[in-house]
Amino acid sequence: MRIASFTRKGVAGFGPVVDNGVVDAAKRIGGTLRSVLAAGRLAEVQALGGLPADYALDEVTLEIPVPEPSKIICIGRNYRGHLAEAGLKLPEKPSVFIRTLESFVPHGGAMVRPSASSDYDYEGELCLVIGRTARHVRREDALGHIAGYTCMNEACLRDFQFNHSLTVGKNFHHSGSIGPWMVTADAIPDPTQLMLHTRLNGVEVQHTQTDDLIFDIPEIIRYLSVLLPLNPGDIIATGTPEGVGFTRTPPLWLKPGDAVEVEISGIGVLRNHVIAEV
């Protein structure tokens, strides 16, 4: 099931996506998607999927699937194909970094190329959303802590990433995107069997199956849950595959006016346009 967070006429809501519209779970059971996950009430939201839509999708503005996650954690250098194109060795441990919520926009939002740099690169990624608290989780139990999956364009500024720090290059204001919604985990029993496509102005630039991950999703959850508690609503990005812009000759950078899409089978299409910082 697809579950979206949205605003309509300035009022926040969330609920199942049905028949090109949304059922407003907020007005029926209250709260937000994050609070519902924390209370273990996701099944109540899913039960509303049999109702007719309250609003058409074109009547609402989609927001980041979990609009206020306690944290957004990203895993870098996690596809074999990407490491090969960049000439990097396989890592022994996951490469972990944090992104701020303010560095992202939702589906349909404008991604901002900052005035400080033009080395603006796309990165299509599969994300998971934590459904129940995970701490010191065993690999075999890890998938049971996932509420669902979504798409991310974990775009970044490569010159700042390489010449300043990973955190700086990855956290420019409104430089990435997440969405369009969360697809519940029961609809994706095997997240290694998904196809990820990134398109720039209609031309495919990334195309990979998610079984190319170096550290798979159970291992990511196991590893992170040793470091800190993973809370309901937390978003975890699993890495980007080959085809990124900085490895091309000449480099392929995002620029104002571009349209970029990340599509993952079984989830949907995250679509954004690029604007210049003003």
BANU-676834 format. One record per atom (N, C-alpha, C, O): z, x, y; residue in one letter. Coordinates in steps of 0.001 Angstrom, whole numbers, padded with zeros to 6 digits, always signed. Each point is the difference from the previous one (the first is absolute). Layout:
BEGIN
ZXYA;...
This chain:
BEGIN
+000000+000839-001195M;+000000-000839+001195M;+000000+000870+001240M;+000685+001021+000061M;-001470-001441+000937R;-000002+000664+001302R;+001067-000642+000894R;+000053-001222+000139R;+000788+002054+000459I;+001020-000475+000931I;-000179+000754+001310I;+000034+001230+000031I;-000226-001982+001047A;-000259+000595+001307A;+001161-000250+000941A;+000693-001011-000106A;-000487+001937+001025S;+000852-000221+001163S;-000912-000201+001195S;-001041+000649+000104S;+001420-001543+000796F;-000909-000360+001091F;+000779-000504+001198F;+001200-000259-000084F;-001893+000125+001191T;+000529-000717+001159T;-001002-001081+000382T;-001210+000158-000162T;+001749-001257+000673R;-000828-001095+000496R;+000667-000565+001243R;+001132-000481-000044R;-001851+000549+001144K;+000527-000465+001283K;+001341+000645+000312K;+000915-000642+000516K;-000821+001919-000838G;+001192+000768+000295G;+001138-000153-000974G;+001061+000594+000193G;-001252-001375-001236V;+001053-000246-000990V;-000345+000732-001295V;-001118-000111-000502V;+002069+000849-000028A;-000228+000757-001222A;+000127-000886-001223A;+000816-000921-000037A;-001631+001211-000960G;+000065-000706-001277G;-000464+000909-001121G;-000421+001133+000232G;+000505-001646-001445F;-000496+000722-001166F;-000184-001011-001114F;+000598-001076+000021F;-001422+001424-000989G;-000155-000887-001140G;-001279+000250-000761G;-000778+000882+000367G;+000542-001653-001436P;-001170+000184-000843P;-001304-000256+000749P;-000086-000880+000858P;-000924+001673-001206V;-001353-000200+000508V;-000738-000864-001015V;-000172+000398-001153V;-000273-001601+001588V;-000681-000946-000888V;-001185-000603+000732V;+000103-000339+001179V;-001228+000204-001872D;-001161-000708+000538D;-000337+000429+001427D;-000206-000838+000877D;+000154+002153-000655N;-000337+000548+001314N;+000984-000430+001085N;-000355-000103+001174N;+001591-000145-001585G;+001047-000348+000939G;+001329+000512-000501G;+000062+000694-001015G;+001017-001038+001730V;+001329+000466-000383V;+000972-001169-000053V;-000058-000920+000816V;+000947+000979-001791V;+001134-000920-000080V;+001168+000671+000713V;+000299+001164-000265V;+000354-001878+001156D;+001079+000586+000786D;+001327-000124-000747D;+000664-001035+000050D;-000294+002112-000741A;+001265-000001-000730A;+001186+000086+000941A;+001091-000464-000332A;-001294+001054+001503A;+001121+000171+000930A;+000575-001335+000440A;+001215-000128+000150A;-002058-000859+000058K;+000518-001286+000463K;+000581-000828-001137K;+000633-001027+000243K;-000844+001468-001497R;+000533-000728-001148R;+001284+000630-000537R;+000961-000699-000318R;-000959+002028+000223I;+001182+000660-000573I;+000648+000974+000974I;+001072+000536-000283I;-001715-000299+001438G;+000573+000856+001025G;-000183+001475-000287G;-000505+000392-001052G;+000926+000417+002011G;-000014+001439-000179G;-001350+000645+000216G;-000901-000579+000608G;+000783+001780-001116T;-001211+000799+000039T;-000300+000479-001400T;+000821-000169-000901T;-001983+000764+000703L;-000296+000505-001336L;+001018+001054-000410L;+000416+000039-001158L;-000010+000813+002087R;+001004+001017-000341R;+001321-000645-000419R;+000593+000412-000997R;-000123-001414+001739S;+001285-000618-000352S;-000093-000765-001313S;+000967-000050-000761S;-002118-000543+000492V;-000197-000712-001265V;+000042+000981-001170V;+000616-000283-001028V;-001272+001437+001183L;+000043+001014-001053L;+001425+000488-000214L;+000445+000153-001137L;+000270+000091+002232A;+001375+000490-000117A;+000900-001002-000707A;+000941+000389-000692A;-001225-001685+000863A;+000804-001047-000632A;-000473-000334-001411A;+000597-000851-000661A;-001648+001498+000192G;-000523-000291-001330G;-000658-001358-000108G;+000056-000634-001054G;-000690+000170+002144R;-000546-001355+000041R;-001530-000021+000021R;-000593-000996+000416R;-000047+002066-000852L;-001464+000038+000026L;-000604-001141-000815L;-001030-000554+000384L;+001657+000198-001503A;-000535-001076-000832A;-000071-001322+000763A;-000891-000812-000250A;+001822+000592+001176E;-000038-001225+000805E;-001224-000025+000905E;-000601-001052+000218E;+000244+002200+000299V;-001209+000085+000828V;-001233-000232-000859V;-000905-000737+000391V;+000869+001360-001555Q;-001146-000180-000889Q;-000166-001462-000424Q;-001123-000466-000189Q;+002216-000245+000042A;-000070-001406-000405A;-000685-000865+001044A;-000480-001089-000314A;+000430+001563+001554L;-000666-000760+001058L;-001517+000160-000038L;-000710-000632+000782L;+000215+001467-001678G;-001435+000247-000076G;-000817-001198-000429G;-001219-000003+000171G;+001859-001017-000724G;-000720-001204-000385G;-000163-001000+001121G;-000648-001031-000181G;+001227+001317+001343L;-000103-000918+001137L;-001288+000251+000785L;-000555+001098-000055L;+000081-002102+000777P;-001149+000234+000883P;+000414+000901+001160P;+001170+000048+000380P;-002144+000661+000174A;+000267+000916+001107A;+000503-000759+001224A;-000474-001096+000298A;+001433+001685+000406D;+000462-000554+001269D;-000941+000372+001140D;-000232-000786+000918D;-000313+002021-001000Y;-000883+000485+001056Y;-001164+000756-000629Y;+000153+000663-001026Y;-001306-000774+001651A;-001138+000819-000412A;+000253+001448+000413A;+000741+000263+000947A;-001356+000666-001659L;+000203+001408+000332L;-000450+000314+001418L;+000587+000857+000660L;-001620-001540-000186D;-000457+000289+001364D;+000905-000618+001069D;-000240+000184+001194D;+001280-000918-001613E;+000981-000534+000950E;+001202+000923+000170E;+000822-000218+000890E;-000709+001243-001728V;+001171+000873+000041V;-000444+001439+000234V;-001163+000348-000202V;+002095+000464+000624T;-000203+001441+000107T;+000785+000666-001117T;+001227-000085-000046T;-001943+000748-000852L;+000679+000679-001094L;+000784+001192+000533L;-000472+000724+000877L;+001665-000527-001412E;+000838+001128+000358E;+000093+000949-001189E;-000488-000315-001085E;+001108+001468+001281I;+000279+000884-001127I;+000746-000807-001056I;+000930-000730+000344I;-001306+000838-001620P;+000560-000900-001027P;+001517-000124+000027P;+000534-001101-000138P;+000163+002218+000314V;+001444-000042+000256V;+000175+000515+001423V;+000023+001213+000209V;+000101-002101+000776P;-000065+000433+001394P;+001105+000954+000433P;-000186+000753+000955P;+001333-000766-001634E;+001113+000862+000395E;+000593+000703-001220E;+001155-000246-000347E;-001923+001113-000306P;+000568+000730-001143P;+001063+000975+000476P;-000060+000492+001127P;+001029-000212-001980S;+001020+000976+000399S;-000587+001402+000048S;+000500+000859+000726S;-001566-000620-001499K;-000665+001299+000057K;-001401-000090-000596K;-000282-000848-000847K;-000581+001737+001307I;-001353+000163-000536I;-000107+001437-000474I;+000047+000932+000803I;-000189-000756-002096I;-000048+001323-000611I;-001408+000255-000511I;-000613-000876-000610I;+000100+002074+000859C;-001356+000355-000435C;+000046+001205-000928C;+000819+000906+000160C;-001716-000924-001127I;-000177+001126-000912I;-001319+000675+000331I;-001048-000647-000001I;+001089+001926+000282G;-001210+000741+000333G;-000531+000798-001176G;+000717+000263-000965G;-001995+000121+001058R;-000623+000878-001006R;+000241-000515-001415R;+000531+000717-000849R;-000926-001969+000603N;+000366-000625-001272N;-001190-000483-000811N;+000188-000692-001000N;-001419+001037+001404Y;-001182-000287-000812Y;-000666+001314-000389Y;-000199+000879+000838Y;-000137-000757-002100R;-000625+001237-000473R;-001303+000284+000748R;-000279+001141+000368R;-000514-002193-000149G;-001273+000187+000686G;+000181+000483+001422G;-000785+000817+000482G;+001802-001309+000193H;+000250+000414+001385H;+000436+001458+000063H;-000440+000738+000881H;+001302-000315-001806L;+000406+001395-000008L;-001180+000925-000295L;-000109+001087+000566L;-000773-001538-001463A;-001165+000817-000326A;-000914+000174+001216A;-000485+001103+000255A;+000248-002184+000497E;-000899+000114+001149E;+000615+000845+001117E;-000719+000631+000775E;+002061-000621-000696A;+000679+000769+001037A;+000347+001419-000452A;+000532+000788+000783A;-000831-000461-002042G;+000291+001333-000511G;+001474+000283-000171G;+000443+001131+000202G;+000326-002143-000573L;+001447+000132-000127L;+000423-000002-001473L;-000681-000571-000851L;+001794+001207+000573K;+000538+000041-001348K;+000774-001279-000291K;+000489-000667+000912K;-000385+000333-002204L;+000800-001153-000394L;+001464+000254+000338L;+000525+001069-000310L;+000138-002026+000937P;+001408+000195+000367P;+000914-000159-001207P;-000323-000694-000964P;+001468+001354+001046E;+000997-000136-001055E;+000897-001208+000228E;+000518-000572-000960E;-000324+000174+002210K;+000831-001142+000369K;-000754-000851+001020K;-000876+000509+000698K;+001203-001791-000602P;-000650-000835+001012P;+000274+000516+001410P;+001103+000448+000313P;-002125-000522+000523S;+000123+000340+001417S;+000347-001274+000750S;-000796-000939+000039S;+001983+000902+000558V;+000547-001229+000576V;+000139+000147+001510V;+000483+001020+000490V;-000909-002046+000244F;+000256-000037+001440F;+000192-001452+000421F;-000310-000929-000745F;+000824+000762+001948I;+000341-001320+000536I;-000935-000333+001156I;-000343+000868+000802I;-000069-002139-000724R;-000724-000481+001179R;+000809-001111+000665R;+000707-000761-000660R;-000830+000691+001973T;+000682-001048+000742T;-000798-001294-000055T;-001218+000023-000177T;+001895-001135+000327L;-000675-001286+000047L;-000975-000062+001171L;-001076-000588-000113L;+001452+001195+001238E;-000830-000056+001198E;-001293+000790-000136E;-000878-000111+000856E;+000743+000900-001904S;-001251+000731-000204S;-001054-000850-000696S;-001110+000470-000246S;+001449-001729-000076F;-000927-000880-000711F;-000318-001268+000786F;+000780-000448+000840F;-001946-000114-001140V;-000386-001334+000455V;-000348-000817-001237V;-000236+000574-001063V;+000199-001907+001173P;-000361-000825-001152P;-001514-000144-000154P;-000770+000528+000802P;+000366-001235-001821H;-001388-000383-000207H;-000545-000661+001269H;+000637-000882+000576H;-001810+001316-000159G;-000618-000555+001194G;+000431+000643+001291G;-000623-000226+001038G;+001689+001034-001072G;+000486+000660+001202G;-000848+001205+000359G;-000777+000501-000813G;+000941-000048+002041A;-000754+001157+000490A;+000749+001286-000319A;+001133+000188+000443A;-001760+000694-001209M;+000522+001338-000237M;-000392+000870+001194M;-001133-000053+000480M;+002088+000850-000015V;-000186+000723+001259V;-000256+001479-000252V;+000824+000697-000593V;-001989-000227+001059R;-000222+001445+000018R;+000641+000555+001261R;-000391-000374+001105R;+001370+001260-001251P;+000735+000459+001177P;-000842+000905+000892P;-000975+000606-000444P;+001369-000529+001695S;-000704+000867+000941S;+000249+001474-000298S;-000748+000859+000467S;+001800-000555-001245A;+000362+001397-000267A;-000915+000681-000998A;+000006+001228-000084A;-000810-001994-000692S;-000807+000607-001045S;-001134-000919-000407S;+000112-001222+000095S;-001211+001822-000550S;-001096-000775-000580S;-000112+000235-001504S;-000909-000537-000634S;+001818+001334+000043D;-000049+000306-001434D;+000724-001091-000798D;+001000+000256-000671D;-001530-001462+000762Y;+000648-001218-000490Y;-000634-000387-001326Y;-001171-000377-000042Y;+001928+000466-001032D;-000527-000143-001358D;+000527-001278-000658D;+001125-000428+000258D;-001959-000173-001112Y;+000371-001184-000775Y;+000602+000424-001329Y;-000302+001084-000500Y;+001158-001935-000081E;+000586+000245-001312E;+000325-001340-000653E;+001048-000583+000277E;-001926+000096-001133G;+000283-001226-000734G;+001045+000243-001082G;-000082+000988-000730G;+001076-001894+000619E;+001076+000206-000964E;+000501-001317-000587E;-000035-001046+000648E;+000498+001127-001883L;+000732-001085-000647L;+001470+000136+000352L;+000571+001086-000098L;+000043-002192+000508C;+001435-000018+000310C;+000717-000964-000922C;-000576-000976-000478C;+001826+001263+000240L;+000857-000938-000707L;+001120-000446+000928L;+000387+000710+000928L;+000121-001907-001204V;+001124-000559+000740V;+001165-000156-000974V;-000138-000631-001048V;+001267+001200+001396I;+001186-000093-000858I;+000549-001426+000032I;+000116-000615+001061I;+000220+000102-002251G;+000503-001366-000102G;+001496-000099-000202G;+000622-000975+000421G;-000041+001971-001059R;+001457+000020-000161R;+000470+001446+000065R;-000744+000922-000333R;+001973-000736+000760T;+000532+001327+000270T;-000194+000927-001195T;+000288-000357-001142T;-000780+001548+001435A;-000249+000999-001036A;+000799+001258+000325A;-000162+000584+001071A;+001013-000175-001982R;+000797+001218+000163R;+000172+000630-001367R;+000501-000639-000925R;-000918+001905+000792H;+000060+000728-001271H;-000665-000816-001111H;+000592-000267-001045H;-001833-000115+001305V;-000749-000861-000914V;-000706+000840-001058V;-000544+001060+000310V;+000549-001516-001532R;-000756+000646-001065R;-001475-000384+000111R;-000336-001086+000472R;-000535+001988-000910R;-001450-000272+000040R;-000334-001337-000661R;-000777-000792+000534R;+001370+000556-001690E;-000370-001189-000759E;+000455-001292+000673E;-000465-001081-000362E;+001360+001181+001328D;+000475-001185+000711D;-000615-000149+001391D;+000241-000996+000683D;-001027+001973-000268A;-000412+000081+001406A;-000864-001175+000446A;+000217-000540+001085A;-001183+000135-001892L;-000903-001070+000428L;+000738-001313+000230L;-000471-000850+000755L;+001613+000677-001393G;+000785-001214+000190G;+000643-000105+001370G;+000547-001046+000349G;-000606+002112+000429H;+000573-000011+001349H;-001052-000292+001066H;+000305+000023+001192H;-001529-000296-001607I;-001093-000224+000951I;-000213-001488+000210I;-000129-000761-000959I;+000092+000347+002228A;-000323-001392+000328A;-001499-000221+000027A;-000484-001053-000413A;-000259+002050+000903G;-001439-000176+000101G;-000681+001219+000578G;+000602+001062+000160G;-001890-001245+000154Y;-000846+001098+000443Y;-000805-000420+001223Y;-000287-001181+000198Y;-000073+002173+000622T;-000833-000259+001160T;-000863+001223+000277T;+000072+000988-000731T;-000884-001045+001776C;-000910+001079+000378C;+000520+000704+001245C;+000695-000599+000821C;-001032+001854-000692M;+000328+000768+001198M;-001179+000869+000397M;-000684+000560-000857M;+000447-000449+002159N;-000834+001069+000543N;+000974+000975+000636N;+000424-000184+001141N;-000073+001219-001885E;+001039+000932+000425E;-000634+001083+000869E;+000152+001196-000249E;-000869-001654+001279A;-000791+000892+000844A;+000906+000970+000757A;+001172-000285+000248A;-001745+001443+000115C;+000818+001039+000612C;-000848+000884+000892C;-001228-000074-000008C;+001907+000915+000780L;-000645+000968+000891L;+000108+001372-000642L;+001070+000609-000026L;-002205-000130-000495R;+000030+001187-000850R;+000406+001266+000746R;+000732+000821-000553R;-001187-000639+001794D;+000373+001227+000699D;+001505+000048+000242D;+000605+001066-000115D;+000006-002196+000445F;+001447-000024+000170F;+000707+000161-001343F;+001051+000638-000066F;-001607-001203-001002Q;+000592+000153-001330Q;+000016+001469-000420Q;+001005+000495-000510Q;-002123+000197+000729F;-000119+001374-000485F;+000619+001025+000951F;+000502+001030-000449F;-000530-001298+001751N;+000436+000998+000982N;+001389-000258+000576N;+000603+000900+000583N;-000091-002119-000740H;+001339-000319+000483H;+000911-000267-001201H;+000774+000868-000403H;-000871-002073-000164S;+000758-000321-001210S;-000584-001257-000621S;-000710-000764+000654S;+001019+000565-001920L;-000459-001192-000704L;+000521-001258+000686L;-000745-000962+000190L;+002014+000969+000179T;+000594-001175+000630T;-000688-000345+001310T;-000257-001173+000271T;-000043+002172+000541V;-000672-000250+001279V;-001390-000582-000231V;-000360-001000+000621V;-000423+001608-001500G;-001367-000462-000223G;-000083-001388-000586G;-001016-000676+000158G;+002064+000236-000832K;-000024-001284-000693K;+000640-001144+000778K;+000014-001130-000486K;+000517+001389+001680N;+000792-001034+000648N;-000440-000350+001422N;+000800-000502+000790N;-002060+000764-000461F;-000473-000455+001301F;+000044-001533+000071F;-000217-000694-000993F;+000497+000203+002172H;+000189-001439+000216H;-001243-000794-000416H;-001108+000279+000459H;+001306-001265-001331H;-001051-000933-000433H;-001214+000727-000603H;-001137-000452+000140H;+001395+001576-000805S;-001110+000761-000574S;-000383-000446-001402S;-001096+000329-000455S;+001956-001067-000253G;-000291-000476-001349G;+000081-001507-000095G;+000287-000678+000986G;-000541+000148-002184S;+000063-001460-000193S;+000476-000323-001410S;-000152+000799-000925S;+000739-002003+000781I;+000495-000485-001288I;-000342-001483-000113I;+000144-000745+000969I;-000597+000311-002150G;-000280-001416-000205G;-001109-000206-001038G;-000290+000920-000764G;-000336-002098+000717P;+000270-001142+000878P;+001225-000823-000413P;+000566-000734+000810P;-000159+000866-002090W;+001127-000759-000544W;+000550+000759-001184W;-000528+001049-000369W;+001574-001564-000224M;+000537+000552-001232M;-000450-000854-001173M;+000117-001224+000040M;-000629+001860-001081V;-000320-000689-001255V;+001144+000269-000964V;+000356+001153-000244V;+000219-002219-000305T;+001188+000155-000832T;-000300+000794-001267T;-001111-000034-000529T;+002133+000748+000057A;-000173+000939-001106A;-000473-000674-001279A;-000674+000631-000813A;+001017-001913+000618D;-000435-000661-001225D;-001508-000154-000072D;-000550-000196-001084D;-000130+000281+002224A;-001459-000090+000025A;-000667+001350-000243A;-001213+000065-000199A;+002002+001019+000213I;-000538+001348-000208I;+000884+000696-001038I;+000821+000845+000357I;-000979-001190-001622P;+000888+000578-001027P;-000178+001498-000188P;+000936+000681-000419P;-002145-000143+000725D;-000245+001436-000165D;-000621+000546+001281D;-001213-000100+000178D;+002024+000683+000728P;-000535+000487+001275P;-000861+001246-000117P;-000537+000465+001005P;+000387+000096-002220T;-000905+001140-000166T;-001446-000439-000190T;-000902+000837-000014T;+000672-002133-000132Q;-001344-000484-000320Q;-000673-000692+001197Q;-000833-000888-000179Q;+001196+001297+001373L;-000575-000579+001208L;-001079+000927+000556L;+000036+001209-000227L;-000986-001776+000950M;-001029+000775+000674M;+000256-000027+001500M;+000194-001062+000591M;-000195+002229+000008L;+000229+000136+001435L;-001292+000426+000675L;-000642+000964-000418L;+000267-001683+001458H;-001197+000314+000787H;+000400+000079+001473H;+000736-000857+000488H;-001208+001866+000210T;+000110+000051+001458T;-001414+000018+000566T;-000857+000754-000460T;+000626-001590+001457R;-001321-000076+000642R;+000143+000231+001491R;+000899-000542+000643R;-001792+001350-000103L;-000048+000266+001429L;-001323-000524+000536L;-001068+000492-000362L;+001151-001493+001224N;-001192-000663+000539N;-000946-000458-001107N;-001221+000115+000113N;+001820-000640-001190G;-000756-000554-001106G;-000445+001005-001047G;-000554-000398-001025G;+000776+001680+001247V;-000411+001051-000939V;+001219+000458-000795V;+001028+000350+000580V;-001140-000351-001893E;+001123+000395-000840E;+000264+001494+000123E;-000912+000813-000143E;+002168-000456+000411V;+000377+001401+000131V;+001048+000422-001033V;+000169+001193-000253V;+000527-002146-000337Q;+000932+000284-001094Q;-000197-001045-001085Q;-000185-001182+000289Q;+000227+001627-001546H;-000215-000906-001140H;+000658+000642-001219H;-000540+000945-000575H;+001700-001455+000183T;+000781+000630-001061T;+000810-001035-000752T;+000443-000995+000574T;-000250+001237-001876Q;+000948-000801-000761Q;+001389+000593+000161Q;+000152+001217+000106Q;+000850-002065-000089T;+001363+000449+000264T;+000635+000738-001177T;+001158+000408+000093T;-001875-000228-001182D;+000533+000807-001103D;-000130+001496+000273D;+000400+000813-000833D;-000957-000435+001997D;-000131+001405+000361D;+001262+000537+000679D;+000036+001163+000400D;+000991-001994-000268L;+001256+000449+000594L;+000610+001148-000813L;-000003-000027-001231L;+000519+001021+001929I;+000706+001105-000661I;+001391-000467-000423I;+000385+000137-001161I;+000361-000689+002114F;+001300-000606-000294F;-000198-001509+000023F;-000266-000584+001050F;+000399-000045-002219D;-000275-001425-000075D;+001137-000798+000642D;+001016+000564+000407D;-001202-001875-000323I;+000954-000838+000722I;+001396+000026-000638I;+000981+000110+000736I;-000839-000204-002062P;+001351+000135-000552P;+000682+001312+000367P;+001203+000025+000260P;-001968+001068-000238E;+000595+001288+000353E;+000367+000053+001477E;+001028+000573+000361E;-001861-001166+000503I;+000317-000042+001433I;+001324-000732+000225I;+000863+000479+000736I;-000709-001638-001369I;+001236-000770+000176I;+001183+000755-000585I;+001058+000067+000626I;-001219+000497-001804R;+001094+000774-000603R;+000432+001125+000927R;+001189+000174+000265R;-002159+000589+000226Y;+000298+001163+000836Y;+000677-000413+001307Y;+001024+000569+000378Y;-001595-001554+000308L;+000554-000412+001289L;+001387-000614-000163L;+000865+000177+000859L;-000653-000893-001950S;+001290-000672-000183S;+001133+000982-000275S;+001170-000366+000102S;-001498+001595-000444V;+001011+001051-000111V;+000432+000455+001386V;+001158+000355+000217V;-002120-000370+000733L;+000282+000488+001353L;+000817-000992+000814L;+000927+000382+000713L;-001278-001657-000826L;+000618-001023+000852L;-000242-001369-000603L;-000898-000149-000829L;+001670-000857+001218P;-000269-001354-000503P;-001318-000527+000561P;-000281+000150+001189P;-000504-000754-002033L;-001193-000720+000427L;+000391-001466+000123L;+000494-000604-000953L;-000719+000040+002132N;+000483-001339+000298N;-001109-001038-000067N;-001166+000344+000195N;+001493-001606-000465P;-001008-001056+000020P;-000762-000003+001325P;+000591+000021+001079P;-001908-000047-001193G;-000855+000023+001173G;-000497+001372+000384G;-000925+000106+000805G;+001510+000962-001355D;-000497+001344+000290D;-001447+000131-000479D;-000371-000526-001050D;-000428+001231+001831I;-001415+000215-000312I;-000189+001461-000383I;+000463+000899+000702I;-001141-000669-001810I;-000249+001360-000481I;-001502+000169-000213I;-000610-000729-000782I;+000022+001694+001482A;-001418+000315-000138A;-000168+001104-001034A;+000784+000948-000034A;-001801-001069-000805T;-000108+000864-001177T;-000971+001165+000152T;-000167+000780-000938T;-000481-000643+002103G;-000913+001113+000215G;-001439-000454+000132G;-000349-001123-000364G;-000483+002012+000892T;-001410-000332+000220T;-000899+000807-000930T;+000322+001144-000321T;-001446-001716-000120P;-000926+000715-000884P;-000992+000856+000788P;+000098+000132+001220P;-001049+000442-001943E;-001012+000841+000625E;-000917-000808+000921E;-000076-001226-000088E;-000607+001939+000961G;-000942-000627+000917G;+000468-000030+001436G;-000690-000553+000856G;+001856+001140-000563V;+000528-000032+001361V;-000900+000799+000937V;-000819+000809-000436V;+000992-001055+001735G;-000919+000550+000983G;+000097+001488+000226G;-001015+000644+000264G;+002225-000066-000361F;+000135+001404+000382F;-000628+000950-001013F;-000243+001160+000333F;-000028-001611-001559T;-000607+000870-001012T;-001518+000004+000063T;-000643+000740-000745T;+000063-001543+001612R;-001455-000111+000088R;-000560+001021+000994R;+000706+000498+000876R;-001996-000205-001043T;-000691+000902+000917T;-001214-000702+000604T;-000974-000257-000709T;+001013-000062+002027P;+001143+000182+000905P;+001079-001034-000296P;-000253-000963-000724P;+001462+001147+001277P;+001062-000990-000233P;-000420-001383+000486P;-000736-000131+000978P;+001211-000889-001668L;-000291-001392+000353L;+001264-000618+000576L;+000906-000375-000744L;-000843+000268+002062W;+001181-000513+000675W;-000194-001441+000434W;-001112-000414+000328W;+002198-000351-000328L;-000015-001343+000567L;-000136+000105+001522L;+000559+000898+000630L;-001306-001828-000064K;-000207+000002+001449K;+000049-001429+000525K;-000201-000947-000761K;+000466+000782+002050P;+000033-001346+000569P;-001286-000766-000290P;-001102+000534+000124P;+001267-001794-000510G;-001135-000838-000367G;-000245-000082-001494G;-000741-000873-000454G;+001346+001763-000320D;-000181-000016-001454D;+000713-001200-000622D;+001009-000484+000514D;-001563+000021-001636A;+000643-000997-000848A;+000309+000669-001332A;-000874+000617-000607A;+002123-000740+000151V;+000396+000662-001230V;+000690-001012-000908V;+000805-000814+000452V;-001137+000880-001748E;+000549-000924-000992E;+000566+000785-001179E;-000577+000994-000441E;+001707-001458-000053V;+000544+000480-001268V;+000073-001200-000927V;+000694-000976+000288V;-001408+001050-001393E;-000007-001081-000978E;+000558+000495-001316E;-000398+001056-000492E;+001317-001811-000080I;+000545+000313-001319I;-000153-001236-000873I;+000412-001097+000375I;-001009+001293-001544S;-000254-001124-000900S;+001305-000708-000340S;+001021+000638-000258S;-001072-001963+000263G;+001178-000793-000304G;+000923-000217+001177G;+000936-000795-000087G;-001183+001494+001195I;+000853-000144+001182I;-000781-000610+001158I;+000369-001062+000502I;-001428+001714-000079G;-000792-000526+001108G;-000508+001107+000893G;-000023+001167-000392G;-000386-001537+001603V;-000610+000929+000944V;+000863+000084+001254V;+000285-001011+000641V;+000121+002216-000307L;+000687+000303+001255L;-001065+000456+000985L;-000646+001026-000213L;+000462-001776+001281R;-001089+000270+000942R;+000558+000211+001408R;+000803-000796+000487R;-001239+001880+000158N;+000438+000321+001354N;-001142+000612+000805N;-000989+000466-000565N;+001131-000473+001868H;-000921+000705+000866H;+000764+001068+000771H;+001226-000046+000097H;-001958+000998+000442V;+000598+001140+000685V;-000243-000125+001495V;-001109-000308+000435V;+002148+000549+000341I;-000137+000034+001452I;+000539+001324+000519I;+000713+000715-000705I;-001059-000399+001938A;+000535+001195+000648A;+001335-000327+000659A;+000214-001116+000475A;+000661+002080-000453E;+001270-000170+000702E;-000252-000146+001493E;-000826+000706+000578E;+001549-001632+000031V;-000146-000213+001448V;+001320+000294+000700V;+000091-000119+001222V;
